[in-house]
């Protein structure tokens, strides 16, 4: 059975003294099982933060929004 991962409107922010800084803002993905997928981008653009949010490995106290289907 090939499974899929569908994520809609994922946002991850970090609470700072100046307010909330969003490292990932309103990202949606539709990943199909059995395929290789790469997330590419410049250094500091939020790739690792997105991966940690998908795996639910973010430190407590961070702001997380979104819906997993």
N, C-alpha and C positions, 0 to 999 in steps of 0.2 A: 504494500500500500504506500503510495507516494503522498506525503503530507505537505501542506503549504503553511507558510507563516504570513499572515496579513496584519499589518500594523497601520493604524490611521492616526494622523495628527499627533505624533509623538513630540513632546517638548520636555527638555530637561534643563532646569535652572539651578544655579547655586546662589544661596543667600549671602550677600555681601553687605557691609555697612552702608553702602550707597544704594542698595536695593537688590533686586534679583537680576543676575546675569544669565541669559539663556545661551548655553553652549550648543543646544539642539533646539530648533524652533520649527514646529509644524512639519515634521517629516512623515511621509507615508511610504510604505513598502509593501510589495506583494511578491514574496519569494516562493518559488515552486520547488518541491522536493525532487531529488534526482538531478538537479542542475548545480553548477558552480556559480556563485555570485561573488563579485568583488565590489567593495565600497572604496572608492578612491577619492582623493582630494588633497589639498594642501595641508601642511603641518598646522595643527591647531584649529582645524575646521569642524571638529566634533565627531570624527569617526569612532574613536575609542569610547567616547561618552555614549554614543548611540549603541554600540555593541554591549557596553555594560548595562545600559537600560534594558535592552532586549533580554539579557541574561539575568536581570533583576539583581545585579551586583553593585548597585549604587550605594554609597554611604548614606546612612540615615540623616535626615534633616534637609536633604535636597528636595527640590520641587519637581515632581513628575506628573505629567498629564498625558493623556492619550487613551486609546482603546485598542485592545488586542482582540482580534476576531478569531 
